[in-house]
Amino acid sequence: MIRAETKEAESRLAHLGYWTGAVDGVFDSATRSALIAFQKWEGRPITGQLTLDELEAIRTSASPTVRDVGYAHVEVDLDRQVLLMVSEDGGVRVLPVSTGNDKPFTDEGQESISYTPRGRFIVYEKEVGWHTGSLGSVYYANDISGGIAIHGSRNVATEPASHGCIRIPMFAAREVSKLLPVGTIVLVYDQLSFVSAKEWVENPKLKQAALLNIAITDDDDDADTIATKSRSFGIKKARAKMIRA
């Protein structure tokens, strides 16, 4: 691909809502990430390679459509493995992600399942920079459910591969953290599990109650729930422990 064609692809991807980084005709990690997100959304083979066929598909495609509108929030489509940051006016920015692969793993002698919970969540805690746990390191974590977080990772596979967290590309992690203040609504769904959060927006008391419930649950040390309290790398969920990575 010549530079002009690469720049055209970047410009069109950015217009559609994919996070391309600088539109400069240089096929860098951000451009590749945007292309992968496009390929995931459109159901195309995930190659990360910009070809003339891919450019033609980019030229003729429409912007991704979100499930909820009318308020700023984040959506994580587990089937497509993409994250969509949605503005109040319906604007969207799209990143590829890698989420839990539903496989068993053992950490510190305890068996767990690499599961990303579905439902509606709220960013309730944030961390700056790197934090390291027993299963690896996370970058600019945005906690949404116990030890489950949206965070930067050096390894964002094209398929589900995490221990439950929502991994995003490193180049975007700091900016995403800025765009997701505490209180941001996050909807995580597959084709069978979408739940709207519009009632939280229409009735802020319901959202506040949900946030308070998260805080209470996160501080509950009931042994019956198999809790792990190592800063914020533990999660309690139906007798399964999942740790950020």
N, C-alpha and C positions, 0 to 999 in steps of 0.2 A: 504494500500500500504506500502511495506517495503521501507526503506530509499534508497536502491539501485535502486529500480524501480522509485522512485521520482527523484533521481539524473539522471537516464537515460532520463526521460521525460524532465527535465530541460535542459539537454545537447542537446537533439534533438530539442526542441523548440528554444533554443538559436541559434542552427545551421540554423534553418529555418528562423530566423530573428525576432522572438518574444522576447520582452524585459523581460527577466526572473530574472534579478538581479544575485546574486551569484549562481553558480551551485554547491550546497552543499548538496543536498538531503533533505533539509528542505522545507516543503511546507508552505511558508510564503505568505505575501500579494503580493509580486512581482511575485511569481510562479503562484498564483491564477489569477493575472491579465493577465499573458502570456497565461494561459490556456483559459481564457475567450476570449481573442483576437483570439486565434486559433479556438475556437468553433464558434465565430462570422464569421470568414473568411470562414470556411468550411461549414457553414450552419447547424451545429450540435446544439442540444439542449444546451442552455446556462445554465449550472449548476455550473460551477466553481469547480466541484469536479473531482478529478483525480481517475479514475477507470481503471480496466484492459482493458475495451473496449476503453476508451480514449487513453490509452497508445498505444494500437495497432493502433489506427487511427493516432496518432502522428508519429509512426514508419513509416507509409506508405504514408504520405502526402508530398507534395512539398512546396517550399517556395511561399509566396504570390507574385503575379505578379502586377507590377505597370503600370499605364496608360502612363506615359511619361518617357523617358530615355535620358541619355546623359548629364544631368546636375543635380546638387544638388538641391533638393527641398523637399517640404512636400506635401503629398496627404491626403485628408480626404474623405473617402468613406462613404457617409451618409447612404447608404443602408445597408452596413455591420456594420456601427458604429465603424470604426477603423481609426487610423491615421498611416500613413506610412512615415517615414523619409528616403528619398532616397539619396544615395551618387552619386557622379558623375559617378562612375563605375557601378552603378546599385545595389549596396548593399542596404539592407533595414532593418529597425528596426520598429517593429509594436507594437502599444499600443491600448487598447480599449478606446473608447471615449463615451461621451454622449453629444448630440447636441440638438438644439431646437426642441421642440415637436409640434410646429405649433398651440399651444393652446393659447387662449386669456388670458391676465392677466392685472391687474391694478396696477400701481405704481405711488404714489404721485398724485392720482386722475386722471391719464391719462391711457386710455385703449391702449394696445399694443398687438402684436402677437409675440410669442416665435419662431422666425424664424432664421435659419442659412442660410445666403445668399450663393448661388452657384456662382462659377466663379473662376477667377484667381486673387490672391491678393498678397500683399507684406507686410512682417513684417515691420512696420514703426515706432513703438515705443515699448519700453519694460519697465517693472517695476520689481523691486527686492522685494522679500518677500511678505508680506500680504498687501492687500488693501481692504477696506470695503466700500461697497455702500449700497444703500437702499434695494437691493435684496439679499445681502449676501456678503461673502468674496471671494476674488480670490487670488491665490498664483502664483507668478512669471508669470505675464500676458505678452503675446506677442500679441500686437494689430495688427489686419489685416484689419479691416474695421470699422471705428468709434468706437463704444463700443463693437464690436465683437472681442474676443480674444481667443487664445489658452492658457489655464491656468490650474494650479493644483486645484483640488477640493477634499474635503473629501467625496463628494457624486457623484461618477461616476456610475450612474445606467447602467444596461445592455441594456436599451432602451433609445430613445431620451427623455430627461427630463430637459434640461436647458432652460434658457430664450433666447437662441440664441448663446451663446458662445460654444466653443469646450472644454469640460472638459476632463482632463487627470488625471491619478492617481497621488496622492501626492508624492509617492516615486520617481517618474521620473521627476517631474516638474522643479527642479533646473537644472538637466542635460539637459533636453530639451531646457531650456532657453539658456544654453551655446551653444547648437548646432544650434540655430536659431538666428543668428545675424540679425540686421537691414538690410533689403534688401533681406532676404530669400523669395523665391517664394512659395506660398501656393495655391494649387489647391483643391477646394472644389466642390464635384460633387455627383450626384446620377446617376442612369442608363440612364437618359435622358439629362443630362446637362454638360457633360465633355467639357472643353475648355483647349487646350494645351497652354503652355507659351513658347514654343520653339522660337517663333519669338522674344520674349523679350531677350532670351539668344543670339540669332543670331544678334539682333540689340539692344544693350544696351540703345540707345537713347529712344527707345519705353518704356523700363522698367523705365528709369528715368522720362519720361513724366508721366507715370502712378503713380509713387511715388509722383511726384509734384502735380498731380491732387488730390491725397489723402490728402495731406497737405492743399491744398486750400479748399477742401470740408470740412475738419475737422475744419477749422477756419471760415466757413461761418455761420453767425448768422441770415440768412434769416428766418423770422418767418413762411413763407409759407411752409417750410420743417419740421416744428415741431421739433425744435432743443432743446436739453438740454445740457447745458454746465456746468457740475459739474465735474471738473478735466477731467477725461477721462471715465466717466461712462455713457455718453450719446451717442446715435447714431441717425443720420438723415437718414431715408429711407422711401420714398413714404408715408409720413404722418404717419409713425409708429415709435414709440420710443422703442428701445430695450436696456436693461441695463444689463451689465455683471452679469452673475451668471450661 
